[in-house]
Amino acid sequence: MGINKDQVEGRAKEAAGKIQEAAGKAVGSTTQQVKGAVNKTVGAAQAKYGDVKNDMDKNSKQNSKQDR
């Protein structure tokens, strides 16, 4: 199976969070650094959820093929 929506959105949020965190660091804004770190973590969690969901779909399809 391919990539699912959660994987794509999660990785995009993670990348945006990294950029926001770096920008906050560059301008000396602790608030932006923290917001970026939070967004990065949320994105990573969503991507991981998408990975697990994808693995479950793969396993489910493999099991259904074996049952035939």
C-alpha positions as CSV (number, residue, x, y, z in Angstrom):
1,M,0.0,0.0,0.0
2,G,1.1,3.6,-0.5
3,I,1.3,6.6,1.7
4,N,-1.8,7.7,3.6
5,K,-3.1,11.1,4.5
6,D,-1.8,11.1,8.1
7,Q,1.7,10.3,7.0
8,V,1.8,13.2,4.5
9,E,0.1,15.7,6.8
10,G,2.2,14.6,9.8
11,R,5.5,15.0,7.9
12,A,4.4,18.4,6.5
13,K,3.6,19.6,10.0
14,E,6.9,18.2,11.4
15,A,8.8,20.1,8.7
16,A,6.9,23.3,9.3
17,G,7.5,23.0,13.0
18,K,11.3,22.6,12.4
19,I,11.3,25.7,10.3
20,Q,9.2,27.7,12.9
21,E,11.6,26.5,15.7
22,A,14.7,27.5,13.7
23,A,13.1,30.9,12.8
24,G,12.3,31.5,16.5
25,K,15.8,30.7,17.4
26,A,17.2,33.0,14.7
27,V,15.1,36.0,15.9
28,G,15.4,35.2,19.6
29,S,11.7,34.4,20.1
30,T,11.3,31.7,22.8
31,T,7.6,31.6,22.0
32,Q,8.1,30.8,18.4
33,Q,10.8,28.2,19.3
34,V,8.3,26.5,21.7
35,K,5.4,26.6,19.2
36,G,7.7,25.2,16.5
37,A,8.8,22.4,18.8
38,V,5.2,21.6,19.7
39,N,4.2,21.5,16.0
40,K,7.2,19.4,15.2
41,T,6.2,16.9,17.9
42,V,2.6,16.8,16.9
43,G,3.6,16.3,13.2
44,A,5.9,13.4,14.2
45,A,3.1,11.8,16.2
46,Q,0.6,12.1,13.4
47,A,3.2,10.7,10.9
48,K,3.8,7.8,13.3
49,Y,0.1,7.2,13.6
50,G,-0.1,7.1,9.8
51,D,2.8,4.6,9.7
52,V,1.1,2.3,12.2
53,K,-2.2,2.6,10.3
54,N,-0.4,1.7,7.1
55,D,1.3,-1.3,8.7
56,M,-2.1,-2.5,10.1
57,D,-3.6,-2.3,6.6
58,K,-0.7,-4.3,5.1
59,N,-1.0,-7.0,7.8
60,S,-4.8,-7.1,7.4
61,K,-4.5,-7.6,3.6
62,Q,-1.8,-10.2,4.0
63,N,-3.9,-12.2,6.5
64,S,-6.9,-12.1,4.3
65,K,-4.9,-13.4,1.4
66,Q,-3.6,-16.3,3.6
67,D,-7.1,-17.2,4.7
68,R,-8.1,-17.9,1.1
